[in-house]
Amino acid sequence: MSKDAPSENAENTTGATGKTGPEPSRRFCVAPMMDWTTPQYRYLARLLSRHTLLYTEMVTTGALIHGDTERFLHHNPAEYPLALQLGGSDAGELAHCARLAEQFGFSEVNLNVGCPSDRVQNNMIGACLMGHPDKVAEAVSAMIAATSLPVTVKHRIGINGRESWDDLCEFVDKVSAAGCRTFIVHARIAVLEGLSPKENRDVPPLKYDWVYRLKQKYPHLEIIINGGIKTFEECHEHLEHTDGVMLGREAYHNPWLLAGVDSEFFGDEAPTASRHDALRAMYPFIESELERGVFLSHISRHLLGLFHGIPGGRQFRRYISENAHKSGAGLEVIQTALEKVREPAQPVLTEATASA
Ligand SMILES: Cc1cc2nc3c(=O)[nH]c(=O)nc-3n(C[C@H](O)[C@H](O)[C@H](O)COP(=O)(O)O)c2cc1C
């Protein structure tokens, strides 16, 4: 592991012993995103920020219980602090999976009450659960009893037909009475019929003021705001009213943003001085992933945003897109792509904030 690789002894590391570390800070989080926040993306994210709380993609209880548990929970201790997001509604199954989360060393277990996809609705997973606050409360209570990890909930401000302020408060009242003290709130409703999951991330209007009101009404709860946040300036504004911010798409498409997080929000030094250094620090990891049979394209697609918006970035992306899928493609594809981007003579610590 290179000297720049994320530390396996990071402060919140829980390790294979299952011993839990301190509660992770949720001041700045990267959102759970299916197919995007894979172990490979998370490794890159951790090279750029030591303090950001990372979330896995959602894993359903059915997949964990009946599928290849090891594969679904696979991660690198270097990624800590790392929260496992679960999809499900059966209290017993969720409790079982919360126990697994602890055994596998995760820092937090999170329940998805925000995903609007039809596929998950049919199994009572995701945003449809906002219509069943008692069921969520029962599940959360069982999860809390099963693990010493923090149990958190990520939800919407409502769903169509249950979108009043009182509906939202009923949800938070019941779930907090069951013991949940951290609510990650995507500040728009989900429309369960007629909008695709993608449209459900853009079409219903954002109502940040509702999330601020939640914090005012429930000052003892930790309220994290999510949805449409792109810049550090916006983050600071939200942090005046809430306890933390969660960024999804911007953190994925422009990962270099994360390189400014430790200094901007945690008073710590940035772990890496340049995009080039960060990518080179990925090399040992890329090689070990290739050795365990991961295709280069499954790693490289998460690197495409690293040179977002800077000269040579397009050539970098094009070279990877044209070559990473070829049979036998290895680390040399990434090395050659990197040569397409001129290395700055000086460290570029301020770039993350400048482009943010
Ligand atoms: C590709 C993609 C996959 C997503 N998968 C999940 C998921 O597995 N679980 C979840 O709670 N939210 C998921 N989301 C929603 C995000 O976590 C987040 O709530 C949403 O993108 C709004 O934040 P943003 O505007 O910062 O992207 C996904 C979003 C995207 C773009």
PDBQT file of the ligand as one rigid body, heavy atoms in Angstrom, charges set to zero:
ROOT
HETATM    1  C1  LIG A 401     -27.358   6.510  -9.600  1.00  0.00    +0.000 C 
HETATM    2  C2  LIG A 401     -28.049   6.753  -8.285  1.00  0.00    +0.000 A 
HETATM    3  C3  LIG A 401     -28.329   5.694  -7.451  1.00  0.00    +0.000 A 
HETATM    4  C4  LIG A 401     -28.962   5.912  -6.214  1.00  0.00    +0.000 A 
HETATM    5  N1  LIG A 401     -29.145   4.852  -5.364  1.00  0.00    +0.000 NA
HETATM    6  C5  LIG A 401     -29.609   5.095  -4.102  1.00  0.00    +0.000 A 
HETATM    7  C6  LIG A 401     -29.638   4.068  -3.124  1.00  0.00    +0.000 A 
HETATM    8  O1  LIG A 401     -29.205   2.934  -3.347  1.00  0.00    +0.000 OA
HETATM    9  N2  LIG A 401     -30.148   4.372  -1.895  1.00  0.00    +0.000 N 
HETATM   10  C7  LIG A 401     -30.612   5.629  -1.583  1.00  0.00    +0.000 A 
HETATM   11  O2  LIG A 401     -31.044   5.867  -0.451  1.00  0.00    +0.000 OA
HETATM   12  N3  LIG A 401     -30.587   6.613  -2.490  1.00  0.00    +0.000 NA
HETATM   13  C8  LIG A 401     -30.077   6.389  -3.722  1.00  0.00    +0.000 A 
HETATM   14  N4  LIG A 401     -29.966   7.415  -4.605  1.00  0.00    +0.000 N 
HETATM   15  C9  LIG A 401     -30.396   8.771  -4.196  1.00  0.00    +0.000 C 
HETATM   16  C10 LIG A 401     -29.224   9.532  -3.559  1.00  0.00    +0.000 C 
HETATM   17  O3  LIG A 401     -28.771   8.885  -2.393  1.00  0.00    +0.000 OA
HETATM   18  C11 LIG A 401     -29.637  10.968  -3.210  1.00  0.00    +0.000 C 
HETATM   19  O4  LIG A 401     -30.649  10.929  -2.252  1.00  0.00    +0.000 OA
HETATM   20  C12 LIG A 401     -30.134  11.732  -4.436  1.00  0.00    +0.000 C 
HETATM   21  O5  LIG A 401     -29.276  11.543  -5.566  1.00  0.00    +0.000 OA
HETATM   22  C13 LIG A 401     -30.239  13.244  -4.127  1.00  0.00    +0.000 C 
HETATM   23  O6  LIG A 401     -28.977  13.781  -3.785  1.00  0.00    +0.000 OA
HETATM   24  P1  LIG A 401     -28.085  14.591  -4.851  1.00  0.00    +0.000 P 
HETATM   25  O7  LIG A 401     -28.970  15.645  -5.445  1.00  0.00    +0.000 OA
HETATM   26  O8  LIG A 401     -26.951  15.167  -4.048  1.00  0.00    +0.000 OA
HETATM   27  O9  LIG A 401     -27.633  13.615  -5.891  1.00  0.00    +0.000 OA
HETATM   28  C14 LIG A 401     -29.341   7.222  -5.837  1.00  0.00    +0.000 A 
HETATM   29  C15 LIG A 401     -29.039   8.291  -6.694  1.00  0.00    +0.000 A 
HETATM   30  C16 LIG A 401     -28.399   8.073  -7.905  1.00  0.00    +0.000 A 
HETATM   31  C17 LIG A 401     -28.050   9.253  -8.786  1.00  0.00    +0.000 C 
ENDROOT
TORSDOF 0
